């Protein structure tokens, strides 16, 4: 007798990626609806990345350097430009 798995789960990577992208977009809209600027804390919430991970992945990206601004001791990021950058940046990441 051949044993078959009781449950088999198949995941369509493309559909999963679309759902993640949709969720990120909804979060961006929810958080950024009444904001002009994101803070670094907003970015951690939107992306679900830690501050360290943000600093190590896209913070020093030359395109992001043109967007970010330091006001006193605080970093701020214009909402629209940041959203566009993040959408492009995530598309460029390897889908492993």
C-alpha positions as CSV (number, residue, x, y, z in Angstrom):
1,X,0.0,0.0,0.0
2,X,1.4,3.4,-1.0
3,X,1.0,6.1,1.7
4,X,-0.1,9.4,0.4
5,X,0.2,12.6,2.5
6,X,-2.9,13.5,4.4
7,X,-2.6,17.1,3.5
8,X,-0.8,18.7,0.6
9,X,-0.3,22.4,0.4
10,X,0.7,24.1,-2.8
11,X,1.5,27.8,-2.9
12,X,1.4,29.9,-6.1
13,X,4.4,32.2,-5.6
14,X,3.0,34.8,-8.0
15,X,-0.4,35.0,-6.2
16,X,1.4,35.2,-2.9
17,X,3.6,38.0,-4.1
18,X,0.5,39.9,-5.4
19,X,-1.2,39.5,-2.0
20,X,1.9,40.7,-0.2
21,X,2.1,43.7,-2.5
22,X,-1.6,44.4,-2.0
23,X,-1.2,44.3,1.8
24,X,1.8,46.6,1.7
25,X,-0.2,49.1,-0.5
26,X,-3.2,49.0,1.9
27,X,-0.9,49.6,4.9
28,X,0.8,52.5,3.1
29,X,-2.6,54.0,2.4
30,X,-3.8,53.5,6.0
31,X,-0.7,55.0,7.6
32,X,0.0,57.7,5.0
33,X,-3.6,58.9,4.4
34,X,-3.2,62.0,6.5
35,X,0.5,62.3,6.6
36,X,2.9,64.3,4.5
37,X,6.0,62.6,5.9
38,X,6.8,59.2,7.2
39,X,9.1,58.8,10.2
40,X,11.6,55.9,10.6
41,X,9.0,54.3,12.9
42,X,6.4,54.5,10.2
43,X,8.7,52.8,7.8
44,X,9.3,49.9,10.2
45,X,5.5,49.6,10.5
46,X,4.8,49.8,6.8
47,X,7.6,47.4,5.7
48,X,7.6,45.1,8.8
49,X,11.4,45.5,8.8
50,X,13.4,46.5,11.8
51,X,15.3,49.8,11.7
52,X,18.6,47.9,11.4
53,X,17.2,45.9,8.4
54,X,16.1,49.2,6.7
55,X,19.5,50.7,7.3
56,X,21.2,47.6,5.8
57,X,18.9,47.2,2.8
58,X,17.6,50.4,1.2
59,X,18.4,53.3,3.4
60,X,21.7,54.1,1.5
61,X,20.2,53.3,-1.9
62,X,21.1,56.3,-4.0
63,X,17.5,56.7,-5.1
64,X,16.3,56.7,-1.5
65,X,19.1,59.2,-0.5
66,X,17.4,61.7,-2.8
67,X,14.1,61.2,-1.0
68,X,15.1,61.2,2.7
69,X,15.6,64.3,4.7
70,X,17.2,64.9,8.1
71,X,15.3,67.5,10.1
72,X,17.2,68.1,13.3
73,X,17.9,64.7,14.7
74,X,15.0,63.0,13.0
75,X,14.8,61.4,9.6
76,X,11.6,62.1,7.6
77,X,10.5,60.7,4.3
78,X,7.9,62.3,1.9
79,X,5.0,59.9,1.7
80,X,4.4,59.8,-2.0
81,X,8.0,59.5,-3.1
82,X,8.7,56.9,-0.4
83,X,5.7,54.8,-1.5
84,X,6.9,54.9,-5.1
85,X,10.4,54.0,-4.1
86,X,9.3,51.1,-1.9
87,X,7.1,49.7,-4.7
88,X,10.0,49.7,-7.2
89,X,12.5,48.4,-4.6
90,X,10.5,45.4,-3.6
91,X,10.0,44.4,-7.3
92,X,13.8,44.4,-7.7
93,X,14.4,42.0,-4.8
94,X,15.1,38.3,-5.6
95,X,12.1,36.0,-5.2
96,X,13.7,33.0,-3.6
